Amino acid sequence: MTENRIARAALTRLFEPGDTVGLALIARHGAHGALRIAIGARPAVPFGDVSADELAEALGRWAPRIKDLDAEADLATIERLGGGFLTPEDDRWPAGLAELEDAPIGLWYRGELGRGIPATGRSVAVTGSRDSTSYGTAVTGDLAHALAQRGICVISGLAYGIDAHAHRAALAGNQGEGPATIAVQAGGLDRDYPSGNAELAGAIRANGLIVSEQPPTTAPTRYRFLRRGRIMAALAGVTCVVEARWRSGALNTAHHAESLGRHVAAVPGSVHSANSAGCHRLLKEGGAVLVTDAAEISELLAA
């Protein structure tokens, strides 16, 4: 077990996703050096764009978590669960994540990694409202099933509603050529969240992957839910929003895709449906493309 892997595993517990000071430390000193500085084992000296005040504030933010650091125990836990931990140095690290300015320090995973993580050109993120309508459920099922039959991996967030329907339809349409679907969780992989989707999570692990930048036992929070959207967007060549309310979290994933220069697609709905207001907002205000079937999404992916 390398020093770098252990350090990155520890840092996923110490730093929140997108911690700019923490990421700057890693870029400057490497994972092991950053860990030593963060826990007070090496002097903390301001550098680059990180001021003394910013560094001091970050050290204070990390200090309460130092007592909980046990990277080797976390790595043993994920292995016991049949999973593992990927770092940017690994051959199987998803290339799409390199385009994120705040890429994950590492990725914890459970499932069939032997099939690999498909390139962005073979992956589509499908997401939307948790309180999906019968219309959204039907459209999601059609899209995800047809995408899977084309050998395209469907990425989503394992949430209730559109996400869960996307995963289920992808599993049903899987042609056995690579992972059917990948779920990105906001918390540790020692428990399925939400618990009501535990059976679905088991099916995903058997035919795909569940990944998270959070170590085992970490609870999901609103901030972590929002941050995981950037991973979903970075893993996919196209992000498709099927149903979303005006301020839906699914729009956050779409905005991350836009910032990466990836295609964003939106499914239109009734002008009377609050569940489609966010999709119409993307079409009106952003660079989203209106799509109605998997063939149109595939065309975007090929482009």
C-alpha positions in Angstrom: 0.0 0.0 0.0 1.7 3.2 -1.1 2.2 6.3 1.0 0.4 8.4 -1.6 -2.7 6.2 -1.5 -2.9 6.2 2.3 -2.5 10.0 2.3 -5.2 10.6 -0.3 -7.6 8.3 1.6 -6.9 10.2 4.8 -7.4 13.6 3.0 -10.9 12.5 1.8 -11.9 12.5 5.4 -10.1 15.6 6.4 -11.1 17.9 3.5 -14.6 18.7 2.2 -15.1 18.3 -1.5 -13.8 21.3 -3.4 -11.7 22.6 -0.5 -9.6 25.2 -2.4 -6.9 25.5 0.3 -6.6 21.7 0.7 -6.4 21.2 -3.1 -3.7 23.9 -3.3 -1.7 22.1 -0.6 -1.9 18.9 -2.6 -0.8 20.6 -5.8 2.1 22.2 -4.1 3.3 19.5 -1.7 1.8 16.3 -2.9 -0.8 14.2 -1.0 1.6 13.0 1.7 3.1 16.5 2.3 -0.3 18.1 2.3 -1.5 15.6 5.0 1.6 16.3 7.2 0.9 20.0 7.0 -2.8 19.7 7.6 -2.3 17.6 10.8 0.4 19.9 12.1 3.3 17.5 11.6 5.0 20.0 9.2 5.1 23.8 9.4 2.3 25.6 7.5 3.8 28.3 5.4 1.7 30.6 3.1 2.4 30.0 -0.6 1.1 31.1 -4.0 -2.4 32.5 -3.7 -3.0 31.0 -0.2 -2.5 33.7 2.4 -1.5 33.2 6.0 -5.1 34.0 7.1 -6.6 31.5 4.7 -4.2 28.8 5.7 -4.8 29.5 9.4 -8.6 29.4 8.9 -8.2 26.1 7.0 -6.1 24.5 9.7 -8.7 25.4 12.2 -11.4 23.9 10.0 -9.5 20.6 9.7 -8.4 20.3 13.3 -11.6 18.7 14.8 -11.3 15.9 12.2 -7.8 14.9 12.9 -8.8 12.6 15.7 -11.0 10.6 13.3 -8.2 9.9 10.8 -7.5 6.2 10.2 -7.0 5.8 6.5 -5.8 2.2 6.8 -9.0 1.3 8.6 -11.1 3.1 6.0 -9.3 1.2 3.2 -9.8 -2.1 5.0 -13.5 -1.3 5.4 -14.0 -0.7 1.7 -12.1 -3.8 0.8 -14.3 -5.8 3.2 -17.3 -4.4 1.4 -16.0 -5.7 -1.9 -14.8 -2.3 -3.1 -11.7 -0.2 -3.2 -10.2 3.3 -3.6 -9.0 4.9 -6.8 -6.5 7.8 -7.0 -5.6 9.9 -10.0 -2.4 7.9 -10.4 -4.4 4.7 -11.1 -4.9 3.4 -14.6 -8.7 3.1 -14.1 -9.1 6.7 -12.9 -11.8 8.4 -15.1 -10.1 10.7 -17.5 -13.1 13.0 -17.5 -12.4 14.1 -13.9 -9.1 15.7 -14.9 -11.1 18.5 -16.5 -12.5 19.6 -13.1 -10.6 22.4 -11.3 -11.6 20.8 -8.0 -11.3 17.1 -9.0 -11.9 14.6 -6.2 -8.9 13.7 -4.1 -9.8 10.0 -4.7 -12.8 7.9 -5.5 -14.2 5.2 -3.2 -16.1 2.5 -5.1 -18.1 -0.7 -4.8 -19.2 -2.9 -7.7 -17.7 -4.3 -10.9 -14.6 -2.2 -11.5 -13.3 -5.0 -13.8 -15.4 -3.6 -16.6 -13.8 -0.3 -16.1 -15.3 3.2 -16.0 -16.4 4.1 -19.6 -15.0 7.2 -21.3 -17.2 10.3 -21.4 -18.0 9.5 -25.0 -19.8 6.4 -23.9 -21.6 7.8 -20.8 -24.7 9.9 -20.3 -25.9 11.4 -17.0 -29.6 11.2 -16.5 -31.1 13.1 -13.6 -34.1 15.0 -12.4 -36.7 15.5 -9.7 -37.1 13.2 -6.7 -40.9 13.6 -6.9 -41.1 12.6 -10.5 -44.5 12.4 -12.3 -45.8 9.4 -14.3 -44.7 11.3 -17.4 -41.2 11.7 -16.1 -41.0 8.1 -15.0 -42.1 6.9 -18.4 -39.7 9.1 -20.4 -36.8 8.3 -18.1 -37.4 4.6 -18.6 -37.5 4.9 -22.3 -34.4 7.0 -22.5 -32.2 5.0 -20.1 -33.3 1.6 -21.4 -32.5 2.6 -25.0 -29.2 4.2 -24.1 -28.1 1.0 -22.3 -29.1 -1.0 -25.3 -26.7 1.1 -27.3 -23.9 0.2 -24.9 -24.0 3.7 -23.3 -23.5 3.8 -19.5 -26.1 5.7 -17.6 -24.9 7.8 -14.7 -27.1 9.1 -12.0 -27.3 9.8 -8.3 -29.3 6.9 -6.7 -31.9 9.4 -5.4 -35.6 8.7 -5.5 -37.5 9.7 -8.6 -35.8 10.2 -11.9 -32.4 9.0 -10.7 -33.7 5.6 -9.5 -35.8 5.1 -12.6 -32.8 5.8 -14.8 -30.7 3.2 -12.9 -33.4 0.6 -13.1 -34.1 1.1 -16.8 -30.3 1.0 -17.6 -30.0 -2.3 -15.7 -33.0 -3.7 -17.7 -31.5 -2.6 -21.0 -27.9 -3.6 -20.3 -26.2 -5.5 -23.1 -23.3 -6.7 -21.0 -20.7 -4.6 -22.6 -19.3 -2.6 -19.7 -21.1 -1.3 -16.6 -24.8 -0.7 -17.2 -25.0 2.2 -14.8 -22.9 4.2 -12.3 -24.3 5.8 -9.2 -22.6 8.7 -7.5 -23.3 8.9 -3.8 -23.0 11.9 -1.5 -21.9 9.9 1.5 -19.8 6.9 2.5 -20.4 3.6 0.7 -20.8 1.6 3.9 -24.5 2.4 3.7 -26.9 2.8 0.9 -28.6 6.2 0.7 -31.5 6.6 0.6 -32.1 3.3 2.4 -35.3 2.8 0.4 -33.1 2.2 -2.7 -30.9 -0.4 -1.0 -32.1 -3.2 -3.2 -31.5 -1.1 -6.3 -28.0 -0.3 -5.0 -27.3 -4.0 -4.7 -28.3 -4.5 -8.3 -26.1 -1.6 -9.4 -23.1 -3.1 -7.6 -23.7 -6.4 -9.4 -23.8 -4.9 -12.8 -22.1 -1.5 -12.5 -20.5 0.7 -9.9 -21.3 3.0 -7.0 -18.7 5.7 -6.3 -18.2 8.5 -3.8 -15.5 10.9 -2.9 -16.5 10.4 0.7 -14.9 7.7 2.9 -16.9 5.0 4.8 -19.2 6.2 7.6 -19.4 9.8 6.2 -23.0 11.1 6.3 -24.4 12.8 3.2 -25.1 16.6 3.6 -26.7 19.2 1.4 -23.3 20.5 0.4 -22.0 17.1 -0.5 -25.1 16.4 -2.6 -24.5 19.6 -4.5 -20.8 18.8 -5.0 -21.4 15.3 -6.2 -23.2 16.8 -9.2 -19.9 17.9 -10.7 -18.7 14.3 -10.6 -21.8 13.1 -12.4 -21.3 15.8 -15.0 -17.6 15.1 -15.4 -18.1 11.4 -16.0 -20.6 12.0 -18.8 -20.4 13.4 -22.3 -24.0 14.5 -22.1 -26.1 15.5 -19.0 -29.8 15.0 -19.6 -32.4 16.5 -17.2 -35.7 14.8 -17.6 -37.8 16.6 -15.0 -36.7 19.4 -12.7 -38.4 22.0 -10.6 -37.4 25.7 -10.9 -34.7 25.3 -8.2 -34.0 21.6 -8.5 -30.6 20.2 -7.6 -30.6 18.5 -11.0 -30.0 22.0 -12.5 -26.8 22.2 -10.5 -25.5 19.1 -12.3 -26.5 20.7 -15.6 -24.6 23.9 -14.8 -21.5 21.8 -13.9 -21.8 20.1 -17.3 -22.0 23.5 -19.0 -18.9 24.8 -17.2 -17.0 21.8 -18.5 -18.1 22.5 -22.0 -20.2 19.3 -22.1 -23.5 18.9 -23.8 -26.7 19.6 -21.7 -30.0 18.1 -22.8 -33.5 18.7 -21.4 -36.8 16.9 -21.9 -39.7 19.3 -22.4 -42.9 18.9 -20.4 -46.3 20.4 -19.9 -46.2 24.2 -19.5 -48.6 23.5 -16.5 -46.2 21.1 -14.8 -44.0 22.6 -12.0 -41.9 19.5 -12.4 -40.8 20.6 -15.8 -40.2 24.3 -15.0 -36.5 23.7 -14.5 -36.1 21.9 -17.8 -37.9 24.8 -19.6 -35.6 27.2 -17.7 -32.5 25.3 -19.1 -33.9 25.5 -22.6 -34.8 29.2 -22.3 -31.8 30.5 -20.4 -28.9 28.1 -21.0 -27.3 26.2 -23.7 -29.5 23.1 -23.2 -30.7 21.1 -26.3 -34.3 19.9 -26.4 -34.4 16.1 -26.7 -37.2 13.6 -26.9 -35.5 10.2 -27.3 -32.3 8.3 -26.9 -31.3 8.7 -30.6 -31.2 12.5 -30.1 -29.0 12.1 -27.0 -26.7 9.7 -28.9 -26.3 12.3 -31.6 -25.2 14.8 -29.0 -22.8 12.3 -27.5 -21.3 11.6 -30.9 -20.9 15.3 -31.5 
